[in-house]
């Protein structure tokens, strides 16, 4: 047997074979207190004289001596010899789970709710999920992915699921009062309505007990492929088209076993399909901005039409007066009301009742003599409980007609 010289006197294969039959585990020997202090974090030593093991805790650096073989077995189970990584499941009081088998097996497949219930608190679960056939019945968003659960207490739970097929991140909704998992969504704080499609092709349907209102968010599990150009009906109602976030008709198929997010746009009678990068609140605001812009355009067109109608009525009045002999002199004045509940305005500049023709314009609306007002003392009295308030503007056009010299 060669002397111990790792550089010049190495072991042969035969030497290793011989040693492997003699030694199963070579542990650092502890003879003195200095030997104990030299133990690295996670390293195991033995004092043959005392018959005791010594281990350096890798998390707090303290030296301790286990008193049972079960303790040693538990440590060895957490050690990966191929990578020399010590995988402890508790750090600073927080327990870590990296696979479902670390939780108590109850003879059933794990759902998000069973995972949460079997985790101690405080704890974190970060592990792979693989349920290719029954992921839907188990309430996972996708067959393959990574799940992360933070459980601070029985009431405080946060969940996330990363879909390894569509690269979508889902957030789990947890009812802290009932201690129950509710469902998944793709946005913060908006669980939406969870439904599954019935049928596919161009005419899929959905059914829900909850009323679907304008700008509601629906998380829809697609059970059969939805074709391009498809329309969707809710609760046996009318079919409305599915459009993309830019308003274009659906141009690609949506394969079965996908979860999609739809926003119901009631005024436009359509379902808006959101991509995974879309934020629900952001798109809802976009829809509202579009509606406000459309309303502003409508109001602007309405004001233009009212102004056009006013000018046409004024032209007809002037044309009617022009049939009488003499020249027409139109004099315009404006009155700004200086008190609330005003029902009389007068006297009106340049107006002589009985001689002149009066046109009254209030808010781009021509008031009708005998219906909306009556002439009184070179002014007007408003009728039908019409009152003016401070700041209202009333325009008067006095049409004077000069008699011809030979009239």
C-alpha positions as CSV (number, residue, x, y, z in Angstrom):
1,X,0.0,0.0,0.0
2,X,1.6,3.3,-1.0
3,X,2.1,6.1,1.6
4,X,-0.4,9.0,1.5
5,X,0.9,11.3,-1.3
6,X,-1.9,12.6,-3.5
7,X,0.6,13.9,-6.1
8,X,3.1,11.0,-6.6
9,X,1.5,8.0,-5.0
10,X,-2.1,7.8,-6.2
11,X,-4.5,4.9,-5.6
12,X,-5.0,2.3,-8.3
13,X,-8.3,0.8,-9.3
14,X,-7.5,-2.2,-7.3
15,X,-6.8,-0.1,-4.2
16,X,-10.2,1.7,-4.6
17,X,-11.9,-1.7,-5.0
18,X,-10.3,-2.9,-1.8
19,X,-11.2,0.2,0.2
20,X,-14.8,0.2,-1.0
21,X,-15.2,-3.3,0.6
22,X,-13.7,-2.0,3.9
23,X,-15.1,1.6,4.2
24,X,-18.7,2.6,3.4
25,X,-18.6,6.1,4.7
26,X,-15.5,8.0,5.7
27,X,-16.4,10.8,8.2
28,X,-14.1,13.6,9.4
29,X,-12.6,12.5,12.7
30,X,-12.9,14.8,15.7
31,X,-10.1,14.6,18.3
32,X,-9.9,18.1,19.7
33,X,-12.1,21.2,20.1
34,X,-10.0,22.7,17.3
35,X,-11.2,19.9,15.0
36,X,-14.8,20.8,15.8
37,X,-14.3,24.4,14.9
38,X,-12.8,23.3,11.5
39,X,-16.0,21.6,10.4
40,X,-17.5,23.4,7.4
41,X,-21.2,24.3,7.3
42,X,-23.2,21.1,6.7
43,X,-20.2,18.9,7.4
44,X,-20.4,15.8,9.6
45,X,-17.7,14.7,12.1
46,X,-17.3,11.9,14.6
47,X,-15.4,11.6,17.9
48,X,-14.7,7.8,18.3
49,X,-13.6,8.2,21.9
50,X,-16.9,10.0,22.9
51,X,-19.0,8.0,20.4
52,X,-20.7,11.2,19.3
53,X,-21.4,13.0,16.0
54,X,-20.9,16.7,15.4
55,X,-22.5,18.8,12.7
56,X,-22.1,22.5,11.7
57,X,-25.6,23.9,11.1
58,X,-25.4,25.5,7.5
59,X,-28.0,28.2,8.3
60,X,-26.9,29.6,11.6
61,X,-23.3,28.3,11.9
62,X,-23.9,26.6,15.3
63,X,-22.3,23.3,16.2
64,X,-24.6,20.6,17.5
65,X,-24.5,16.9,18.2
66,X,-27.5,14.7,17.0
67,X,-28.6,12.0,19.3
68,X,-30.3,9.6,16.9
69,X,-29.8,7.8,13.6
70,X,-33.2,9.2,12.4
71,X,-31.7,12.6,12.6
72,X,-28.7,11.5,10.5
73,X,-31.1,9.9,8.0
74,X,-33.1,13.1,7.7
75,X,-30.0,15.1,6.9
76,X,-28.7,12.6,4.4
77,X,-32.0,12.7,2.5
78,X,-31.6,16.4,2.0
79,X,-28.1,16.1,0.6
80,X,-27.5,15.8,-3.1
81,X,-24.2,13.9,-3.6
82,X,-24.0,14.6,-7.3
83,X,-24.1,18.4,-6.7
84,X,-22.9,18.6,-3.1
85,X,-25.9,20.8,-2.3
86,X,-27.5,20.6,1.1
87,X,-31.3,21.0,0.5
88,X,-32.7,22.0,3.8
89,X,-36.5,22.5,3.9
90,X,-36.5,25.1,6.7
91,X,-34.6,28.3,6.7
92,X,-35.1,31.0,9.4
93,X,-38.4,29.4,10.4
94,X,-39.8,29.3,6.9
95,X,-40.4,25.8,5.5
96,X,-39.7,25.3,1.7
97,X,-41.4,22.7,-0.5
98,X,-40.0,22.0,-3.9
99,X,-42.1,19.0,-5.0
100,X,-45.6,17.7,-4.2
101,X,-44.3,14.5,-2.7
102,X,-43.0,16.5,0.2
103,X,-46.6,17.1,1.3
104,X,-48.6,14.5,3.0
105,X,-50.0,12.1,0.4
106,X,-53.8,11.5,0.9
107,X,-54.3,9.0,-1.9
108,X,-55.6,11.7,-4.3
109,X,-54.2,13.9,-7.0
110,X,-53.2,17.3,-5.7
111,X,-55.4,20.4,-6.5
112,X,-54.3,23.9,-5.6
113,X,-56.6,23.7,-2.5
114,X,-55.1,20.5,-1.2
115,X,-51.6,21.9,-1.7
116,X,-52.5,25.0,0.3
117,X,-54.2,23.1,3.1
118,X,-51.3,20.6,3.6
119,X,-48.6,23.3,3.8
120,X,-47.5,24.4,7.2
121,X,-47.2,28.1,7.9
122,X,-45.2,30.1,7.3
123,X,-44.0,28.3,4.2
124,X,-43.3,28.6,0.5
125,X,-44.0,26.0,-2.3
126,X,-42.1,26.3,-5.6
127,X,-42.3,23.3,-7.7
128,X,-43.2,21.8,-11.1
129,X,-46.8,20.7,-12.0
130,X,-47.4,18.0,-14.5
131,X,-50.9,16.7,-15.1
132,X,-51.3,16.1,-18.8
133,X,-54.6,14.3,-18.7
134,X,-56.6,15.6,-15.8
135,X,-55.3,19.1,-15.2
136,X,-58.7,20.7,-15.9
137,X,-60.5,18.6,-13.3
138,X,-57.8,19.3,-10.8
139,X,-58.2,23.1,-11.4
140,X,-54.7,23.8,-12.7
141,X,-54.6,26.5,-15.5
142,X,-52.4,24.3,-17.7
143,X,-51.0,20.8,-17.9
144,X,-47.4,21.8,-17.5
145,X,-46.0,24.7,-15.4
146,X,-44.4,26.0,-12.3
147,X,-46.5,26.9,-9.2
148,X,-45.5,29.2,-6.4
149,X,-47.5,29.4,-3.2
150,X,-46.8,31.8,-0.3
151,X,-48.6,30.8,2.9
152,X,-48.0,33.3,5.7
153,X,-50.9,31.9,7.8
154,X,-54.2,30.1,7.2
155,X,-55.7,33.4,6.1
156,X,-52.9,34.9,4.1
157,X,-52.1,33.0,0.9
158,X,-50.7,34.1,-2.4
159,X,-50.5,31.9,-5.5
160,X,-48.9,32.2,-9.0
161,X,-48.8,29.7,-11.8
162,X,-46.4,30.0,-14.8
163,X,-47.8,28.1,-17.9
164,X,-44.9,26.5,-19.6
165,X,-46.8,26.1,-22.9
166,X,-48.3,29.6,-23.5
167,X,-45.9,31.5,-21.2
168,X,-48.9,33.0,-19.4
169,X,-48.7,33.9,-15.7
170,X,-51.8,33.2,-13.7
171,X,-52.7,34.6,-10.3
172,X,-54.6,32.4,-7.8
173,X,-57.6,33.8,-6.0
174,X,-57.9,32.8,-2.4
175,X,-60.9,33.4,0.0
176,X,-59.2,34.2,3.3
177,X,-62.5,33.9,5.2
178,X,-63.5,30.5,4.0
179,X,-59.9,29.3,3.6
180,X,-60.7,28.1,0.1
181,X,-59.0,28.4,-3.3
182,X,-61.4,30.2,-5.7
183,X,-59.8,30.1,-9.1
184,X,-57.2,31.6,-11.5
185,X,-56.9,34.9,-13.4
186,X,-54.3,36.5,-15.6
187,X,-54.5,39.9,-14.0
188,X,-54.0,41.5,-10.6
189,X,-57.0,41.7,-8.5
190,X,-59.6,40.8,-11.1
191,X,-60.8,37.3,-10.8
192,X,-63.6,37.9,-13.3
193,X,-66.2,35.3,-14.2
194,X,-65.0,31.7,-14.8
195,X,-66.7,29.7,-17.5
196,X,-66.1,27.0,-20.0
197,X,-67.2,26.9,-23.6
198,X,-69.8,24.6,-24.9
199,X,-69.1,23.6,-28.5
200,X,-66.6,25.2,-30.8
201,X,-66.1,26.2,-34.4
202,X,-67.8,29.4,-35.4
203,X,-70.6,29.3,-32.7
204,X,-69.3,28.5,-29.2
205,X,-71.5,29.2,-26.2
206,X,-70.9,29.9,-22.5
207,X,-73.3,29.6,-19.5
208,X,-73.0,31.3,-16.2
209,X,-75.3,32.0,-13.2
210,X,-73.7,35.5,-12.8
211,X,-75.1,38.4,-14.8
212,X,-72.7,39.6,-17.5
213,X,-72.6,43.3,-17.6
214,X,-70.7,45.9,-19.6
215,X,-66.9,45.7,-19.2
216,X,-67.1,42.4,-17.2
217,X,-64.0,40.2,-17.5
218,X,-64.5,36.5,-18.4
219,X,-61.9,33.8,-17.9
220,X,-62.9,31.2,-20.4
221,X,-61.6,27.7,-20.7
222,X,-61.8,26.6,-24.3
223,X,-63.0,23.0,-24.5
224,X,-63.1,22.7,-28.3
225,X,-61.2,24.6,-31.0
226,X,-62.7,28.0,-31.8
227,X,-62.3,29.0,-35.5
228,X,-61.3,32.3,-37.0
229,X,-64.3,34.7,-37.3
230,X,-66.2,33.0,-34.5
231,X,-69.0,34.6,-32.5
232,X,-69.9,33.8,-28.9
233,X,-73.3,33.6,-27.2
234,X,-73.9,33.8,-23.5
235,X,-76.8,32.0,-21.7
236,X,-78.6,31.3,-25.0
237,X,-78.5,35.0,-26.0
238,X,-77.4,36.6,-29.2
239,X,-74.1,35.8,-30.9
240,X,-71.6,38.6,-30.8
241,X,-68.2,38.5,-32.6
242,X,-64.9,37.8,-30.9
243,X,-62.5,40.6,-31.8
244,X,-58.9,41.2,-30.9
245,X,-57.7,44.1,-28.7
246,X,-57.4,46.3,-31.8
247,X,-61.0,45.7,-32.8
248,X,-60.3,43.3,-35.7
249,X,-62.2,40.0,-36.1
250,X,-60.6,36.9,-34.7
251,X,-58.1,35.8,-37.4
252,X,-56.6,32.7,-35.9
253,X,-57.9,29.5,-34.2
254,X,-58.0,29.1,-30.4
255,X,-57.1,25.5,-29.6
256,X,-58.9,23.5,-27.0
257,X,-57.5,23.3,-23.4
258,X,-56.5,27.0,-23.5
259,X,-57.7,29.6,-21.0
260,X,-58.6,33.0,-22.7
261,X,-59.7,36.3,-21.3
262,X,-62.6,38.2,-22.8
263,X,-64.1,41.7,-22.0
264,X,-67.7,42.2,-22.8
265,X,-68.2,45.5,-24.7
266,X,-71.9,46.0,-24.5
267,X,-72.4,49.2,-26.6
268,X,-70.5,47.6,-29.5
269,X,-72.0,44.2,-29.0
270,X,-68.7,42.3,-29.1
271,X,-66.3,40.2,-27.0
272,X,-62.8,41.6,-26.9
273,X,-60.0,38.9,-26.7
274,X,-57.1,40.0,-24.5
275,X,-53.5,38.8,-25.1
276,X,-51.5,37.7,-22.1
277,X,-49.6,41.0,-22.1
278,X,-52.8,43.1,-21.9
279,X,-53.9,44.5,-18.5
280,X,-57.7,44.3,-17.9
281,X,-57.9,47.8,-16.3
282,X,-55.8,49.4,-18.9
283,X,-58.0,48.0,-21.7
284,X,-61.2,48.9,-19.9
285,X,-59.8,52.5,-19.7
286,X,-59.0,52.3,-23.4
287,X,-62.6,51.4,-24.2
288,X,-64.0,54.2,-22.0
289,X,-61.6,56.7,-23.7
290,X,-62.9,55.6,-27.1
291,X,-66.5,56.0,-26.0
292,X,-65.8,59.5,-24.6
293,X,-64.1,60.5,-27.9
294,X,-67.1,59.1,-29.9
295,X,-69.5,61.1,-27.6
296,X,-67.5,64.3,-28.1
297,X,-67.7,63.8,-31.9
298,X,-71.4,63.2,-31.7
299,X,-71.9,66.4,-29.6
300,X,-69.8,68.4,-32.0
301,X,-71.8,67.2,-34.9
302,X,-75.0,67.9,-33.0
303,X,-73.9,71.5,-32.2
304,X,-73.0,71.9,-35.9
305,X,-76.5,70.7,-36.9
306,X,-78.2,73.0,-34.4
307,X,-76.2,75.9,-35.7
308,X,-77.1,75.0,-39.3
309,X,-80.8,74.7,-38.3
310,X,-80.7,78.1,-36.6
311,X,-79.2,79.8,-39.6
312,X,-81.8,78.2,-41.9
313,X,-84.7,79.3,-39.7
314,X,-83.2,82.8,-39.5
315,X,-82.9,82.9,-43.3
316,X,-86.5,81.9,-43.7
317,X,-87.6,84.6,-41.3
318,X,-85.6,87.2,-43.2
319,X,-86.9,85.9,-46.5
320,X,-90.5,86.2,-45.2
321,X,-90.0,89.7,-44.1
322,X,-88.3,90.6,-47.3
323,X,-91.6,90.0,-49.1
324,X,-92.8,93.1,-47.4
325,X,-91.7,96.4,-49.0
326,X,-88.7,98.3,-47.6
327,X,-85.2,97.5,-46.5
328,X,-84.4,95.1,-43.6
329,X,-82.1,96.3,-40.8
330,X,-80.9,93.5,-38.5
331,X,-79.6,94.6,-35.1
332,X,-78.1,92.1,-32.7
333,X,-77.6,92.3,-28.9
334,X,-76.7,89.9,-26.2
335,X,-77.9,89.8,-22.6
336,X,-76.1,87.9,-19.9
337,X,-78.5,86.9,-17.0
338,X,-77.3,88.3,-13.7
339,X,-79.7,86.5,-11.3
340,X,-81.2,83.0,-10.9
341,X,-84.8,82.3,-11.6
342,X,-85.1,85.1,-14.2
343,X,-88.3,85.0,-16.2
344,X,-88.3,88.5,-17.7
345,X,-85.7,90.2,-19.9
346,X,-86.2,93.8,-21.1
347,X,-86.1,96.3,-22.4
348,X,-84.3,94.9,-25.4
349,X,-82.0,97.2,-27.3
350,X,-83.5,98.8,-30.4
351,X,-86.7,96.8,-30.0
352,X,-90.1,98.3,-30.4
353,X,-92.9,95.9,-29.9
354,X,-95.6,96.0,-32.6
355,X,-93.2,97.4,-35.1
356,X,-90.1,95.2,-35.2
357,X,-89.7,91.5,-35.7
358,X,-87.8,89.7,-32.8
359,X,-85.7,86.6,-33.0
360,X,-84.7,85.0,-29.6
361,X,-81.8,82.6,-29.5
362,X,-81.0,80.7,-26.2
363,X,-78.4,77.9,-26.2
364,X,-78.5,77.5,-30.0
365,X,-82.2,77.0,-29.7
366,X,-84.8,79.5,-31.3
367,X,-87.5,80.3,-28.7
368,X,-91.0,80.3,-30.1
369,X,-93.2,83.3,-29.6
370,X,-96.5,82.4,-28.0
371,X,-95.1,79.1,-26.8
372,X,-91.8,79.8,-25.1
373,X,-92.2,83.5,-24.6
374,X,-94.5,86.5,-25.1
375,X,-93.5,90.1,-25.9
376,X,-94.1,92.4,-23.0
377,X,-93.1,96.1,-22.7
378,X,-90.3,96.0,-25.3
379,X,-89.0,92.8,-23.6
380,X,-90.1,89.2,-23.2
381,X,-91.7,87.1,-20.5
382,X,-90.8,83.4,-20.5
383,X,-93.5,80.8,-20.4
384,X,-94.0,77.1,-19.4
385,X,-92.0,77.4,-16.2
386,X,-88.8,78.2,-18.2
387,X,-86.4,80.1,-16.0
388,X,-82.9,81.4,-16.5
389,X,-79.9,81.3,-14.1
390,X,-77.0,83.5,-13.5
391,X,-74.5,83.4,-16.4
392,X,-77.0,82.2,-19.1
393,X,-76.6,84.0,-22.5
394,X,-79.5,85.1,-24.6
395,X,-79.1,86.6,-28.1
396,X,-81.6,88.9,-29.6
397,X,-81.9,89.9,-33.3
398,X,-84.2,92.8,-33.9
399,X,-85.3,93.1,-37.5
400,X,-86.4,96.6,-38.5
401,X,-88.0,97.4,-41.8
402,X,-87.9,100.8,-43.3
403,X,-90.9,101.8,-45.3
404,X,-90.2,102.9,-48.9
405,X,-90.7,106.6,-49.7
406,X,-93.7,105.8,-52.0
407,X,-95.2,103.1,-49.6
